[in-house]
């Protein structure tokens, strides 16, 4: 089977290794899927768990947005000016 990773547009998305929290989330989703559907694929993935089978696909724009500072108020607006500059 051809890897779907080769079809990823790396100009738009990054392919990253999973973090521990990601692994926990994937296992929880697979367990819920198995419980709801009886999926033999979910069952096989859980029985022979290998996090290297998974990769995180994250859009570059989203990753940049996560790295930007977040305002604590002001309707989502923030300034790059310091309070001392405002007092001047």
PDB file of N, CA, C and O in Angstrom, chain B, residues numbered from 101:
ATOM      1  N   UNK B 101       0.839  -1.173   0.000  1.00  0.00           N
ATOM      2  CA  UNK B 101       0.000   0.000   0.000  1.00  0.00           C
ATOM      3  C   UNK B 101       0.886   1.239   0.000  1.00  0.00           C
ATOM      4  O   UNK B 101       1.877   1.305   0.727  1.00  0.00           O
ATOM      5  N   UNK B 102       0.522   2.222  -0.822  1.00  0.00           N
ATOM      6  CA  UNK B 102       1.267   3.468  -0.923  1.00  0.00           C
ATOM      7  C   UNK B 102       1.002   4.327   0.298  1.00  0.00           C
ATOM      8  O   UNK B 102      -0.138   4.422   0.754  1.00  0.00           O
ATOM      9  N   UNK B 103       2.039   4.953   0.834  1.00  0.00           N
ATOM     10  CA  UNK B 103       1.883   5.814   2.000  1.00  0.00           C
ATOM     11  C   UNK B 103       1.152   7.078   1.617  1.00  0.00           C
ATOM     12  O   UNK B 103       1.491   7.727   0.627  1.00  0.00           O
ATOM     13  N   UNK B 104       0.136   7.433   2.410  1.00  0.00           N
ATOM     14  CA  UNK B 104      -0.601   8.662   2.146  1.00  0.00           C
ATOM     15  C   UNK B 104       0.223   9.878   2.522  1.00  0.00           C
ATOM     16  O   UNK B 104      -0.127  10.993   2.134  1.00  0.00           O
ATOM     17  N   UNK B 105       1.324   9.699   3.276  1.00  0.00           N
ATOM     18  CA  UNK B 105       2.172  10.826   3.630  1.00  0.00           C
ATOM     19  C   UNK B 105       2.811  11.449   2.408  1.00  0.00           C
ATOM     20  O   UNK B 105       3.061  12.654   2.388  1.00  0.00           O
ATOM     21  N   UNK B 106       3.080  10.644   1.380  1.00  0.00           N
ATOM     22  CA  UNK B 106       3.687  11.189   0.169  1.00  0.00           C
ATOM     23  C   UNK B 106       2.714  12.108  -0.568  1.00  0.00           C
ATOM     24  O   UNK B 106       3.131  12.894  -1.419  1.00  0.00           O
ATOM     25  N   UNK B 107       1.422  12.015  -0.248  1.00  0.00           N
ATOM     26  CA  UNK B 107       0.427  12.870  -0.889  1.00  0.00           C
ATOM     27  C   UNK B 107       0.213  14.168  -0.115  1.00  0.00           C
ATOM     28  O   UNK B 107      -0.529  15.036  -0.574  1.00  0.00           O
ATOM     29  N   UNK B 108       0.845  14.321   1.046  1.00  0.00           N
ATOM     30  CA  UNK B 108       0.668  15.527   1.850  1.00  0.00           C
ATOM     31  C   UNK B 108       1.355  16.714   1.172  1.00  0.00           C
ATOM     32  O   UNK B 108       2.484  16.606   0.693  1.00  0.00           O
ATOM     33  N   UNK B 109       0.656  17.838   1.142  1.00  0.00           N
ATOM     34  CA  UNK B 109       1.218  19.057   0.575  1.00  0.00           C
ATOM     35  C   UNK B 109       2.019  19.759   1.671  1.00  0.00           C
ATOM     36  O   UNK B 109       1.462  20.505   2.476  1.00  0.00           O
ATOM     37  N   UNK B 110       3.321  19.515   1.694  1.00  0.00           N
ATOM     38  CA  UNK B 110       4.158  20.040   2.767  1.00  0.00           C
ATOM     39  C   UNK B 110       4.391  21.542   2.660  1.00  0.00           C
ATOM     40  O   UNK B 110       5.011  22.132   3.545  1.00  0.00           O
ATOM     41  N   UNK B 111       3.904  22.169   1.590  1.00  0.00           N
ATOM     42  CA  UNK B 111       3.927  23.630   1.534  1.00  0.00           C
ATOM     43  C   UNK B 111       2.839  24.203   2.437  1.00  0.00           C
ATOM     44  O   UNK B 111       2.936  25.350   2.871  1.00  0.00           O
ATOM     45  N   UNK B 112       1.811  23.417   2.720  1.00  0.00           N
ATOM     46  CA  UNK B 112       0.703  23.879   3.548  1.00  0.00           C
ATOM     47  C   UNK B 112       0.691  23.269   4.937  1.00  0.00           C
ATOM     48  O   UNK B 112       0.186  23.887   5.875  1.00  0.00           O
ATOM     49  N   UNK B 113       1.234  22.073   5.091  1.00  0.00           N
ATOM     50  CA  UNK B 113       1.178  21.383   6.382  1.00  0.00           C
ATOM     51  C   UNK B 113       2.538  20.826   6.763  1.00  0.00           C
ATOM     52  O   UNK B 113       3.384  20.548   5.913  1.00  0.00           O
ATOM     53  N   UNK B 114       2.722  20.670   8.077  1.00  0.00           N
ATOM     54  CA  UNK B 114       3.923  20.018   8.605  1.00  0.00           C
ATOM     55  C   UNK B 114       3.530  18.624   9.090  1.00  0.00           C
ATOM     56  O   UNK B 114       2.411  18.414   9.558  1.00  0.00           O
ATOM     57  N   UNK B 115       4.441  17.695   8.975  1.00  0.00           N
ATOM     58  CA  UNK B 115       4.257  16.342   9.477  1.00  0.00           C
ATOM     59  C   UNK B 115       5.168  16.205  10.687  1.00  0.00           C
ATOM     60  O   UNK B 115       6.386  16.343  10.578  1.00  0.00           O
ATOM     61  N   UNK B 116       4.565  15.931  11.847  1.00  0.00           N
ATOM     62  CA  UNK B 116       5.329  15.898  13.094  1.00  0.00           C
ATOM     63  C   UNK B 116       5.103  14.593  13.831  1.00  0.00           C
ATOM     64  O   UNK B 116       4.078  13.931  13.665  1.00  0.00           O
ATOM     65  N   UNK B 117       6.076  14.241  14.642  1.00  0.00           N
ATOM     66  CA  UNK B 117       5.937  13.075  15.518  1.00  0.00           C
ATOM     67  C   UNK B 117       4.901  13.389  16.593  1.00  0.00           C
ATOM     68  O   UNK B 117       4.693  14.547  16.955  1.00  0.00           O
ATOM     69  N   UNK B 118       4.263  12.350  17.089  1.00  0.00           N
ATOM     70  CA  UNK B 118       3.267  12.531  18.145  1.00  0.00           C
ATOM     71  C   UNK B 118       3.938  12.854  19.470  1.00  0.00           C
ATOM     72  O   UNK B 118       5.057  12.421  19.743  1.00  0.00           O
ATOM     73  N   UNK B 119       3.232  13.622  20.282  1.00  0.00           N
ATOM     74  CA  UNK B 119       3.648  13.861  21.663  1.00  0.00           C
ATOM     75  C   UNK B 119       2.846  12.901  22.535  1.00  0.00           C
ATOM     76  O   UNK B 119       1.891  12.281  22.066  1.00  0.00           O
ATOM     77  N   UNK B 120       3.235  12.779  23.807  1.00  0.00           N
ATOM     78  CA  UNK B 120       2.553  11.844  24.704  1.00  0.00           C
ATOM     79  C   UNK B 120       1.054  12.123  24.782  1.00  0.00           C
ATOM     80  O   UNK B 120       0.250  11.191  24.771  1.00  0.00           O
ATOM     81  N   UNK B 121       0.673  13.403  24.862  1.00  0.00           N
ATOM     82  CA  UNK B 121      -0.746  13.754  24.917  1.00  0.00           C
ATOM     83  C   UNK B 121      -1.481  13.320  23.647  1.00  0.00           C
ATOM     84  O   UNK B 121      -2.638  12.903  23.700  1.00  0.00           O
ATOM     85  N   UNK B 122      -0.794  13.424  22.507  1.00  0.00           N
ATOM     86  CA  UNK B 122      -1.397  13.003  21.245  1.00  0.00           C
ATOM     87  C   UNK B 122      -1.669  11.505  21.260  1.00  0.00           C
ATOM     88  O   UNK B 122      -2.728  11.052  20.824  1.00  0.00           O
ATOM     89  N   UNK B 123      -0.707  10.743  21.762  1.00  0.00           N
ATOM     90  CA  UNK B 123      -0.873   9.291  21.826  1.00  0.00           C
ATOM     91  C   UNK B 123      -2.074   8.922  22.690  1.00  0.00           C
ATOM     92  O   UNK B 123      -2.877   8.061  22.328  1.00  0.00           O
ATOM     93  N   UNK B 124      -2.182   9.589  23.840  1.00  0.00           N
ATOM     94  CA  UNK B 124      -3.311   9.328  24.738  1.00  0.00           C
ATOM     95  C   UNK B 124      -4.634   9.651  24.050  1.00  0.00           C
ATOM     96  O   UNK B 124      -5.599   8.897  24.173  1.00  0.00           O
ATOM     97  N   UNK B 125      -4.680  10.762  23.331  1.00  0.00           N
ATOM     98  CA  UNK B 125      -5.908  11.176  22.649  1.00  0.00           C
ATOM     99  C   UNK B 125      -6.287  10.184  21.551  1.00  0.00           C
ATOM    100  O   UNK B 125      -7.459   9.841  21.398  1.00  0.00           O
ATOM    101  N   UNK B 126      -5.298   9.727  20.791  1.00  0.00           N
ATOM    102  CA  UNK B 126      -5.577   8.766  19.712  1.00  0.00           C
ATOM    103  C   UNK B 126      -6.084   7.450  20.282  1.00  0.00           C
ATOM    104  O   UNK B 126      -7.039   6.871  19.763  1.00  0.00           O
ATOM    105  N   UNK B 127      -5.448   6.979  21.347  1.00  0.00           N
ATOM    106  CA  UNK B 127      -5.908   5.731  21.959  1.00  0.00           C
ATOM    107  C   UNK B 127      -7.330   5.879  22.486  1.00  0.00           C
ATOM    108  O   UNK B 127      -8.144   4.969  22.327  1.00  0.00           O
ATOM    109  N   UNK B 128      -7.638   7.007  23.109  1.00  0.00           N
ATOM    110  CA  UNK B 128      -8.990   7.230  23.621  1.00  0.00           C
ATOM    111  C   UNK B 128     -10.002   7.269  22.483  1.00  0.00           C
ATOM    112  O   UNK B 128     -11.095   6.716  22.611  1.00  0.00           O
ATOM    113  N   UNK B 129      -9.656   7.912  21.379  1.00  0.00           N
ATOM    114  CA  UNK B 129     -10.561   7.975  20.226  1.00  0.00           C
ATOM    115  C   UNK B 129     -10.766   6.588  19.618  1.00  0.00           C
ATOM    116  O   UNK B 129     -11.883   6.229  19.247  1.00  0.00           O
ATOM    117  N   UNK B 130      -9.689   5.812  19.517  1.00  0.00           N
ATOM    118  CA  UNK B 130      -9.811   4.453  18.983  1.00  0.00           C
ATOM    119  C   UNK B 130     -10.673   3.582  19.890  1.00  0.00           C
ATOM    120  O   UNK B 130     -11.496   2.803  19.409  1.00  0.00           O
ATOM    121  N   UNK B 131     -10.484   3.715  21.206  1.00  0.00           N
ATOM    122  CA  UNK B 131     -11.298   2.935  22.146  1.00  0.00           C
ATOM    123  C   UNK B 131     -12.773   3.307  22.023  1.00  0.00           C
ATOM    124  O   UNK B 131     -13.636   2.429  22.031  1.00  0.00           O
ATOM    125  N   UNK B 132     -13.063   4.587  21.911  1.00  0.00           N
ATOM    126  CA  UNK B 132     -14.461   5.015  21.749  1.00  0.00           C
ATOM    127  C   UNK B 132     -15.031   4.510  20.425  1.00  0.00           C
ATOM    128  O   UNK B 132     -16.171   4.048  20.363  1.00  0.00           O
ATOM    129  N   UNK B 133     -14.227   4.604  19.374  1.00  0.00           N
ATOM    130  CA  UNK B 133     -14.678   4.131  18.059  1.00  0.00           C
ATOM    131  C   UNK B 133     -14.963   2.630  18.100  1.00  0.00           C
ATOM    132  O   UNK B 133     -15.968   2.169  17.558  1.00  0.00           O
ATOM    133  N   UNK B 134     -14.079   1.876  18.742  1.00  0.00           N
ATOM    134  CA  UNK B 134     -14.272   0.434  18.865  1.00  0.00           C
ATOM    135  C   UNK B 134     -15.554   0.137  19.634  1.00  0.00           C
ATOM    136  O   UNK B 134     -16.345  -0.718  19.235  1.00  0.00           O
ATOM    137  N   UNK B 135     -15.750   0.843  20.731  1.00  0.00           N
ATOM    138  CA  UNK B 135     -16.939   0.621  21.558  1.00  0.00           C
ATOM    139  C   UNK B 135     -18.219   0.918  20.779  1.00  0.00           C
ATOM    140  O   UNK B 135     -19.199   0.181  20.887  1.00  0.00           O
ATOM    141  N   UNK B 136     -18.211   1.988  20.002  1.00  0.00           N
ATOM    142  CA  UNK B 136     -19.422   2.400  19.280  1.00  0.00           C
ATOM    143  C   UNK B 136     -19.690   1.587  18.022  1.00  0.00           C
ATOM    144  O   UNK B 136     -20.842   1.386  17.638  1.00  0.00           O
ATOM    145  N   UNK B 137     -18.607   1.114  17.374  1.00  0.00           N
ATOM    146  CA  UNK B 137     -18.795   0.491  16.058  1.00  0.00           C
ATOM    147  C   UNK B 137     -18.367  -0.968  15.980  1.00  0.00           C
ATOM    148  O   UNK B 137     -18.764  -1.683  15.060  1.00  0.00           O
ATOM    149  N   UNK B 138     -17.556  -1.418  16.942  1.00  0.00           N
ATOM    150  CA  UNK B 138     -17.029  -2.774  16.836  1.00  0.00           C
ATOM    151  C   UNK B 138     -15.987  -2.911  15.741  1.00  0.00           C
ATOM    152  O   UNK B 138     -15.754  -4.014  15.246  1.00  0.00           O
ATOM    153  N   UNK B 139     -15.358  -1.814  15.358  1.00  0.00           N
ATOM    154  CA  UNK B 139     -14.391  -1.789  14.261  1.00  0.00           C
ATOM    155  C   UNK B 139     -13.238  -2.760  14.481  1.00  0.00           C
ATOM    156  O   UNK B 139     -12.530  -2.663  15.484  1.00  0.00           O
ATOM    157  N   UNK B 140     -13.044  -3.695  13.553  1.00  0.00           N
ATOM    158  CA  UNK B 140     -11.901  -4.604  13.677  1.00  0.00           C
ATOM    159  C   UNK B 140     -10.568  -3.874  13.463  1.00  0.00           C
ATOM    160  O   UNK B 140      -9.543  -4.305  13.990  1.00  0.00           O
ATOM    161  N   UNK B 141     -10.570  -2.794  12.709  1.00  0.00           N
ATOM    162  CA  UNK B 141      -9.335  -2.023  12.490  1.00  0.00           C
ATOM    163  C   UNK B 141      -8.929  -1.339  13.791  1.00  0.00           C
ATOM    164  O   UNK B 141      -7.763  -1.400  14.181  1.00  0.00           O
ATOM    165  N   UNK B 142      -9.878  -0.688  14.468  1.00  0.00           N
ATOM    166  CA  UNK B 142      -9.584  -0.047  15.754  1.00  0.00           C
ATOM    167  C   UNK B 142      -9.096  -1.083  16.754  1.00  0.00           C
ATOM    168  O   UNK B 142      -8.148  -0.834  17.499  1.00  0.00           O
ATOM    169  N   UNK B 143      -9.737  -2.237  16.771  1.00  0.00           N
ATOM    170  CA  UNK B 143      -9.341  -3.304  17.694  1.00  0.00           C
ATOM    171  C   UNK B 143      -7.905  -3.752  17.423  1.00  0.00           C
ATOM    172  O   UNK B 143      -7.118  -3.916  18.355  1.00  0.00           O
ATOM    173  N   UNK B 144      -7.567  -3.949  16.158  1.00  0.00           N
ATOM    174  CA  UNK B 144      -6.219  -4.390  15.801  1.00  0.00           C
ATOM    175  C   UNK B 144      -5.179  -3.329  16.150  1.00  0.00           C
ATOM    176  O   UNK B 144      -4.095  -3.659  16.632  1.00  0.00           O
ATOM    177  N   UNK B 145      -5.501  -2.055  15.911  1.00  0.00           N
ATOM    178  CA  UNK B 145      -4.565  -0.978  16.237  1.00  0.00           C
ATOM    179  C   UNK B 145      -4.316  -0.902  17.742  1.00  0.00           C
ATOM    180  O   UNK B 145      -3.185  -0.684  18.178  1.00  0.00           O
ATOM    181  N   UNK B 146      -5.364  -1.080  18.525  1.00  0.00           N
ATOM    182  CA  UNK B 146      -5.219  -1.032  19.977  1.00  0.00           C
ATOM    183  C   UNK B 146      -4.471  -2.245  20.523  1.00  0.00           C
ATOM    184  O   UNK B 146      -3.654  -2.115  21.434  1.00  0.00           O
ATOM    185  N   UNK B 147      -4.750  -3.424  19.966  1.00  0.00           N
ATOM    186  CA  UNK B 147      -4.090  -4.653  20.432  1.00  0.00           C
ATOM    187  C   UNK B 147      -2.602  -4.652  20.126  1.00  0.00           C
ATOM    188  O   UNK B 147      -1.800  -5.168  20.905  1.00  0.00           O
ATOM    189  N   UNK B 148      -2.234  -4.072  18.991  1.00  0.00           N
ATOM    190  CA  UNK B 148      -0.827  -4.020  18.580  1.00  0.00           C
ATOM    191  C   UNK B 148      -0.406  -2.548  18.507  1.00  0.00           C
ATOM    192  O   UNK B 148       0.050  -2.072  17.467  1.00  0.00           O
ATOM    193  N   UNK B 149      -0.570  -1.834  19.633  1.00  0.00           N
ATOM    194  CA  UNK B 149      -0.354  -0.390  19.663  1.00  0.00           C
ATOM    195  C   UNK B 149       1.090  -0.036  19.301  1.00  0.00           C
ATOM    196  O   UNK B 149       2.042  -0.556  19.883  1.00  0.00           O
ATOM    197  N   UNK B 150       1.222   0.866  18.320  1.00  0.00           N
ATOM    198  CA  UNK B 150       2.523   1.372  17.901  1.00  0.00           C
ATOM    199  C   UNK B 150       2.317   2.826  17.468  1.00  0.00           C
ATOM    200  O   UNK B 150       1.792   3.075  16.383  1.00  0.00           O
ATOM    201  N   UNK B 151       2.722   3.783  18.299  1.00  0.00           N
ATOM    202  CA  UNK B 151       2.495   5.189  17.958  1.00  0.00           C
ATOM    203  C   UNK B 151       3.228   5.628  16.694  1.00  0.00           C
ATOM    204  O   UNK B 151       2.891   6.659  16.112  1.00  0.00           O
ATOM    205  N   UNK B 152       4.219   4.863  16.267  1.00  0.00           N
ATOM    206  CA  UNK B 152       4.944   5.221  15.042  1.00  0.00           C
ATOM    207  C   UNK B 152       4.084   5.040  13.789  1.00  0.00           C
ATOM    208  O   UNK B 152       4.472   5.480  12.707  1.00  0.00           O
ATOM    209  N   UNK B 153       2.929   4.401  13.923  1.00  0.00           N
ATOM    210  CA  UNK B 153       1.991   4.269  12.801  1.00  0.00           C
ATOM    211  C   UNK B 153       1.263   5.576  12.507  1.00  0.00           C
ATOM    212  O   UNK B 153       0.618   5.721  11.469  1.00  0.00           O
ATOM    213  N   UNK B 154       1.376   6.523  13.433  1.00  0.00           N
ATOM    214  CA  UNK B 154       0.631   7.766  13.333  1.00  0.00           C
ATOM    215  C   UNK B 154       1.579   8.951  13.199  1.00  0.00           C
ATOM    216  O   UNK B 154       2.716   8.915  13.667  1.00  0.00           O
ATOM    217  N   UNK B 155       1.091   9.988  12.557  1.00  0.00           N
ATOM    218  CA  UNK B 155       1.836  11.225  12.417  1.00  0.00           C
ATOM    219  C   UNK B 155       0.858  12.381  12.589  1.00  0.00           C
ATOM    220  O   UNK B 155      -0.300  12.293  12.181  1.00  0.00           O
ATOM    221  N   UNK B 156       1.332  13.457  13.192  1.00  0.00           N
ATOM    222  CA  UNK B 156       0.492  14.641  13.360  1.00  0.00           C
ATOM    223  C   UNK B 156       0.643  15.506  12.113  1.00  0.00           C
ATOM    224  O   UNK B 156       1.758  15.826  11.702  1.00  0.00           O
ATOM    225  N   UNK B 157      -0.478  15.880  11.518  1.00  0.00           N
ATOM    226  CA  UNK B 157      -0.493  16.761  10.361  1.00  0.00           C
ATOM    227  C   UNK B 157      -1.063  18.090  10.843  1.00  0.00           C
ATOM    228  O   UNK B 157      -2.212  18.158  11.280  1.00  0.00           O
ATOM    229  N   UNK B 158      -0.256  19.146  10.763  1.00  0.00           N
ATOM    230  CA  UNK B 158      -0.678  20.436  11.284  1.00  0.00           C
ATOM    231  C   UNK B 158      -0.402  21.533  10.253  1.00  0.00           C
ATOM    232  O   UNK B 158       0.728  21.675   9.784  1.00  0.00           O
ATOM    233  N   UNK B 159      -1.437  22.311   9.897  1.00  0.00           N
ATOM    234  CA  UNK B 159      -1.231  23.403   8.941  1.00  0.00           C
ATOM    235  C   UNK B 159      -0.233  24.431   9.481  1.00  0.00           C
ATOM    236  O   UNK B 159      -0.262  24.765  10.665  1.00  0.00           O
ATOM    237  N   UNK B 160       0.644  24.928   8.615  1.00  0.00           N
ATOM    238  CA  UNK B 160       1.641  25.915   9.030  1.00  0.00           C
ATOM    239  C   UNK B 160       0.974  27.150   9.641  1.00  0.00           C
ATOM    240  O   UNK B 160       1.441  27.665  10.656  1.00  0.00           O
ATOM    241  N   UNK B 161      -0.118  27.628   9.026  1.00  0.00           N
ATOM    242  CA  UNK B 161      -0.805  28.822   9.533  1.00  0.00           C
ATOM    243  C   UNK B 161      -1.345  28.587  10.937  1.00  0.00           C
ATOM    244  O   UNK B 161      -1.265  29.477  11.784  1.00  0.00           O
ATOM    245  N   UNK B 162      -1.886  27.416  11.195  1.00  0.00           N
ATOM    246  CA  UNK B 162      -2.427  27.100  12.517  1.00  0.00           C
ATOM    247  C   UNK B 162      -1.300  27.046  13.550  1.00  0.00           C
ATOM    248  O   UNK B 162      -1.457  27.536  14.669  1.00  0.00           O
ATOM    249  N   UNK B 163      -0.178  26.459  13.180  1.00  0.00           N
ATOM    250  CA  UNK B 163       0.954  26.370  14.094  1.00  0.00           C
ATOM    251  C   UNK B 163       1.470  27.764  14.433  1.00  0.00           C
ATOM    252  O   UNK B 163       1.820  28.033  15.582  1.00  0.00           O
ATOM    253  N   UNK B 164       1.518  28.662  13.431  1.00  0.00           N
ATOM    254  CA  UNK B 164       1.939  30.043  13.695  1.00  0.00           C
ATOM    255  C   UNK B 164       0.958  30.734  14.634  1.00  0.00           C
ATOM    256  O   UNK B 164       1.368  31.461  15.539  1.00  0.00           O
ATOM    257  N   UNK B 165      -0.342  30.508  14.420  1.00  0.00           N
ATOM    258  CA  UNK B 165      -1.365  31.131  15.264  1.00  0.00           C
ATOM    259  C   UNK B 165      -1.246  30.642  16.707  1.00  0.00           C
ATOM    260  O   UNK B 165      -1.454  31.422  17.637  1.00  0.00           O
ATOM    261  N   UNK B 166      -0.919  29.378  16.907  1.00  0.00           N
ATOM    262  CA  UNK B 166      -0.752  28.850  18.259  1.00  0.00           C
ATOM    263  C   UNK B 166       0.431  29.492  18.975  1.00  0.00           C
ATOM    264  O   UNK B 166       0.431  29.608  20.200  1.00  0.00           O
ATOM    265  N   UNK B 167       1.432  29.907  18.215  1.00  0.00           N
ATOM    266  CA  UNK B 167       2.639  30.475  18.805  1.00  0.00           C
ATOM    267  C   UNK B 167       2.488  31.958  19.138  1.00  0.00           C
ATOM    268  O   UNK B 167       3.319  32.508  19.861  1.00  0.00           O
ATOM    269  N   UNK B 168       1.446  32.615  18.627  1.00  0.00           N
ATOM    270  CA  UNK B 168       1.262  34.047  18.857  1.00  0.00           C
ATOM    271  C   UNK B 168       0.665  34.303  20.227  1.00  0.00           C
ATOM    272  O   UNK B 168      -0.073  33.471  20.755  1.00  0.00           O
ATOM    273  N   UNK B 169       0.989  35.480  20.816  1.00  0.00           N
ATOM    274  CA  UNK B 169       0.430  35.804  22.130  1.00  0.00           C
ATOM    275  C   UNK B 169      -1.083  35.965  22.065  1.00  0.00           C
ATOM    276  O   UNK B 169      -1.633  36.389  21.049  1.00  0.00           O
ATOM    277  N   UNK B 170      -1.739  35.624  23.154  1.00  0.00           N
ATOM    278  CA  UNK B 170      -3.193  35.712  23.226  1.00  0.00           C
ATOM    279  C   UNK B 170      -3.557  36.765  24.255  1.00  0.00           C
ATOM    280  O   UNK B 170      -2.990  36.796  25.347  1.00  0.00           O
ATOM    281  N   UNK B 171      -4.492  37.617  23.914  1.00  0.00           N
ATOM    282  CA  UNK B 171      -4.954  38.656  24.821  1.00  0.00           C
ATOM    283  C   UNK B 171      -5.838  38.057  25.899  1.00  0.00           C
ATOM    284  O   UNK B 171      -6.594  37.122  25.636  1.00  0.00           O
ATOM    285  N   UNK B 172      -5.749  38.583  27.096  1.00  0.00           N
ATOM    286  CA  UNK B 172      -6.604  38.128  28.196  1.00  0.00           C
ATOM    287  C   UNK B 172      -7.961  38.818  28.162  1.00  0.00           C
ATOM    288  O   UNK B 172      -8.855  38.454  28.925  1.00  0.00           O
ATOM    289  N   UNK B 173      -8.124  39.791  27.303  1.00  0.00           N
ATOM    290  CA  UNK B 173      -9.395  40.519  27.229  1.00  0.00           C
ATOM    291  C   UNK B 173      -9.403  41.396  25.998  1.00  0.00           C
ATOM    292  O   UNK B 173      -8.578  41.238  25.098  1.00  0.00           O
ATOM    293  N   UNK B 174     -10.339  42.317  25.969  1.00  0.00           N
ATOM    294  CA  UNK B 174     -10.385  43.253  24.847  1.00  0.00           C
ATOM    295  C   UNK B 174     -10.943  42.655  23.581  1.00  0.00           C
ATOM    296  O   UNK B 174     -10.617  43.114  22.486  1.00  0.00           O
ATOM    297  N   UNK B 175     -11.772  41.645  23.701  1.00  0.00           N
ATOM    298  CA  UNK B 175     -12.406  41.079  22.510  1.00  0.00           C
ATOM    299  C   UNK B 175     -11.433  40.444  21.542  1.00  0.00           C
ATOM    300  O   UNK B 175     -11.692  40.396  20.340  1.00  0.00           O
ATOM    301  N   UNK B 176     -10.301  39.948  22.062  1.00  0.00           N
ATOM    302  CA  UNK B 176      -9.337  39.268  21.191  1.00  0.00           C
ATOM    303  C   UNK B 176      -8.297  40.192  20.594  1.00  0.00           C
ATOM    304  O   UNK B 176      -7.437  39.741  19.837  1.00  0.00           O
ATOM    305  N   UNK B 177      -8.356  41.494  20.922  1.00  0.00           N
ATOM    306  CA  UNK B 177      -7.376  42.435  20.407  1.00  0.00           C
ATOM    307  C   UNK B 177      -6.262  42.618  21.419  1.00  0.00           C
ATOM    308  O   UNK B 177      -6.494  42.555  22.626  1.00  0.00           O
ATOM    309  N   UNK B 178      -5.057  42.845  20.928  1.00  0.00           N
ATOM    310  CA  UNK B 178      -3.952  43.118  21.824  1.00  0.00           C
ATOM    311  C   UNK B 178      -3.034  44.111  21.146  1.00  0.00           C
ATOM    312  O   UNK B 178      -3.096  44.299  19.931  1.00  0.00           O
ATOM    313  N   UNK B 179      -2.188  44.742  21.928  1.00  0.00           N
ATOM    314  CA  UNK B 179      -1.259  45.723  21.397  1.00  0.00           C
ATOM    315  C   UNK B 179       0.169  45.263  21.648  1.00  0.00           C
ATOM    316  O   UNK B 179       0.446  44.531  22.598  1.00  0.00           O
ATOM    317  N   UNK B 180       1.047  45.695  20.799  1.00  0.00           N
ATOM    318  CA  UNK B 180       2.453  45.380  20.995  1.00  0.00           C
ATOM    319  C   UNK B 180       3.144  46.467  21.810  1.00  0.00           C
ATOM    320  O   UNK B 180       4.322  46.347  22.146  1.00  0.00           O
ATOM    321  N   UNK B 181       2.397  47.539  22.129  1.00  0.00           N
ATOM    322  CA  UNK B 181       2.953  48.623  22.938  1.00  0.00           C
ATOM    323  C   UNK B 181       2.910  48.228  24.409  1.00  0.00           C
ATOM    324  O   UNK B 181       1.996  47.528  24.845  1.00  0.00           O
ATOM    325  N   UNK B 182       3.901  48.678  25.168  1.00  0.00           N
ATOM    326  CA  UNK B 182       3.903  48.381  26.589  1.00  0.00           C
ATOM    327  C   UNK B 182       3.064  49.410  27.330  1.00  0.00           C
ATOM    328  O   UNK B 182       2.737  50.460  26.778  1.00  0.00           O
ATOM    329  N   UNK B 183       2.712  49.116  28.580  1.00  0.00           N
ATOM    330  CA  UNK B 183       1.933  50.045  29.383  1.00  0.00           C
ATOM    331  C   UNK B 183       2.702  51.335  29.628  1.00  0.00           C
ATOM    332  O   UNK B 183       2.100  52.405  29.714  1.00  0.00           O
ATOM    333  N   UNK B 184       4.030  51.248  29.742  1.00  0.00           N
ATOM    334  CA  UNK B 184       4.830  52.454  29.992  1.00  0.00           C
ATOM    335  C   UNK B 184       4.772  53.392  28.794  1.00  0.00           C
ATOM    336  O   UNK B 184       4.822  54.608  28.973  1.00  0.00           O
ATOM    337  N   UNK B 185       4.669  52.870  27.595  1.00  0.00           N
ATOM    338  CA  UNK B 185       4.552  53.713  26.400  1.00  0.00           C
ATOM    339  C   UNK B 185       3.198  54.394  26.374  1.00  0.00           C
ATOM    340  O   UNK B 185       3.089  55.528  25.909  1.00  0.00           O
ATOM    341  N   UNK B 186       2.146  53.716  26.873  1.00  0.00           N
ATOM    342  CA  UNK B 186       0.813  54.302  26.890  1.00  0.00           C
ATOM    343  C   UNK B 186       0.760  55.483  27.849  1.00  0.00           C
ATOM    344  O   UNK B 186       0.040  56.450  27.601  1.00  0.00           O
ATOM    345  N   UNK B 187       1.512  55.413  28.940  1.00  0.00           N
ATOM    346  CA  UNK B 187       1.487  56.475  29.950  1.00  0.00           C
ATOM    347  C   UNK B 187       2.220  57.716  29.470  1.00  0.00           C
ATOM    348  O   UNK B 187       1.979  58.807  29.987  1.00  0.00           O
ATOM    349  N   UNK B 188       3.095  57.578  28.507  1.00  0.00           N
ATOM    350  CA  UNK B 188       3.893  58.713  28.027  1.00  0.00           C
ATOM    351  C   UNK B 188       3.110  59.699  27.225  1.00  0.00           C
ATOM    352  O   UNK B 188       3.663  60.698  26.764  1.00  0.00           O
TER     353      UNK B 188
END
